[in-house]
Amino acid sequence: MDKYPEWKQLYDVAQNWQYGTQHDHAELSAILKLPKGTRYYQAIHRCNKELLEKNRRCLASVRGVGYRVAESEEHLTLANGEMKRAAKRMRQTKRILDGTDLNRLSDTGLMNFKSYYDNFVRTASVFNADRANLRLIAGGNFKLLEAKK
């Protein structure tokens, strides 16, 4: 058995893939030497993290097919999708916090709850500001950065 992590095996190949190329699950499974399943998707996720950090490339899911190397123009759309998923998680977190019966908390529990809630409110404020800015950028209302020539 290889001691080299599966994600690195994929990364070694994927870092040379051209933008816009599509790679099906069979190809990825062969590279990873893993069937589709939890470890398969974990390896792809970890490889994608490395590709973004080191190669400025992103593997985008192609439903029912596999993945493709997203064009740089698509990264904002992909980021917006992640923000939408994060917003759902934030709303669920708020529902849980708002649904807590504070009268049933111990003094320590109430102190911890208030501290957590304050941190949540600060995080949510920053998150919402970032999300609004992302919508403005995606809408083409202003340029965040000039393209490097």
C-alpha positions in Angstrom: 0.0 0.0 0.0 1.3 3.5 -0.9 2.2 5.7 2.0 1.9 8.7 -0.3 -1.5 10.3 0.4 -4.2 9.9 -2.2 -4.8 13.6 -2.5 -1.1 14.1 -3.4 -1.3 11.5 -6.1 -4.2 13.5 -7.6 -2.5 16.8 -7.1 0.6 15.6 -8.9 -1.5 15.0 -12.0 -4.1 17.8 -11.6 -1.7 20.7 -11.2 -0.8 20.2 -14.9 -4.4 20.0 -16.2 -5.4 22.9 -18.4 -8.2 25.3 -17.5 -11.6 24.1 -18.8 -10.6 20.4 -19.0 -13.1 17.9 -17.7 -12.2 14.7 -15.8 -14.7 12.0 -15.1 -15.1 10.0 -11.9 -13.6 6.9 -13.5 -10.4 8.9 -14.3 -10.2 10.4 -10.9 -10.9 7.1 -9.2 -8.1 5.5 -11.1 -5.6 8.2 -10.1 -6.7 8.1 -6.5 -6.9 4.3 -6.5 -10.2 4.7 -4.6 -13.8 4.0 -5.4 -16.3 6.8 -5.1 -17.1 7.3 -1.5 -16.2 9.4 1.5 -12.4 9.0 1.2 -12.6 9.7 -2.6 -14.4 13.0 -2.0 -12.1 13.9 0.9 -9.1 13.4 -1.3 -10.6 15.5 -4.0 -11.4 18.2 -1.5 -7.9 18.2 -0.1 -6.4 18.3 -3.6 -8.6 21.2 -4.5 -7.4 23.1 -1.4 -3.8 22.6 -2.5 -4.6 23.5 -6.1 -6.2 26.8 -5.0 -3.4 27.7 -2.7 -0.5 26.8 -4.8 -1.7 26.8 -8.4 -4.6 29.2 -8.5 -6.8 26.5 -10.0 -10.1 25.1 -8.8 -11.8 21.8 -9.5 -15.5 22.5 -10.0 -18.0 19.6 -9.7 -19.8 18.6 -12.9 -22.9 16.8 -11.6 -23.1 13.2 -12.6 -19.8 13.4 -14.5 -16.8 14.3 -12.4 -14.9 17.6 -12.1 -13.4 20.2 -14.4 -10.7 22.8 -14.0 -12.7 26.0 -13.6 -11.7 29.0 -15.6 -10.5 32.0 -13.5 -13.7 33.9 -14.6 -15.8 31.2 -12.8 -14.0 31.5 -9.4 -16.3 34.3 -8.3 -19.4 32.3 -9.1 -17.9 29.3 -7.2 -17.1 31.5 -4.2 -20.6 32.9 -4.2 -22.0 29.3 -4.1 -19.8 28.6 -1.1 -21.1 31.8 0.6 -24.7 30.8 0.0 -24.0 27.4 1.6 -22.3 29.2 4.5 -25.3 31.6 4.9 -27.6 28.6 5.3 -25.4 27.2 8.0 -25.3 30.7 9.7 -29.1 30.9 9.7 -29.4 27.4 11.2 -26.8 28.4 13.9 -29.0 31.4 14.7 -32.2 29.3 14.9 -30.4 27.0 17.4 -29.2 29.9 19.5 -32.6 31.6 19.4 -34.3 28.4 20.3 -32.2 27.9 23.5 -34.2 28.2 26.7 -31.9 30.5 28.7 -33.8 29.9 31.9 -32.6 26.2 31.9 -28.9 27.2 31.7 -26.6 27.2 34.7 -24.8 30.4 35.5 -21.7 29.0 33.8 -23.8 27.9 30.8 -25.5 31.3 30.5 -22.1 33.0 30.6 -20.7 30.7 27.9 -23.9 31.2 25.9 -23.7 35.0 26.0 -20.0 34.9 25.0 -20.7 32.5 22.1 -23.7 34.6 21.0 -21.6 37.8 21.0 -18.9 36.1 18.9 -21.6 34.8 16.6 -23.1 38.2 16.1 -19.7 39.7 15.3 -18.9 36.9 12.8 -22.3 37.2 11.2 -21.8 40.9 10.8 -18.5 40.4 9.0 -19.9 37.6 6.9 -22.9 39.7 5.8 -20.6 42.6 4.8 -18.4 40.2 2.8 -21.4 38.7 1.1 -22.7 42.1 0.1 -19.4 43.0 -1.3 -19.2 39.8 -3.2 -22.7 40.5 -4.7 -21.5 43.9 -5.9 -18.3 42.5 -7.4 -20.3 39.7 -9.1 -22.8 42.2 -10.4 -20.0 44.1 -12.2 -20.6 47.3 -10.2 -17.0 47.8 -9.5 -13.7 46.1 -9.9 -11.9 44.7 -6.9 -8.6 44.2 -8.6 -7.2 45.1 -12.0 -6.1 42.0 -14.0 -2.3 41.4 -13.9 -0.9 41.9 -17.3 
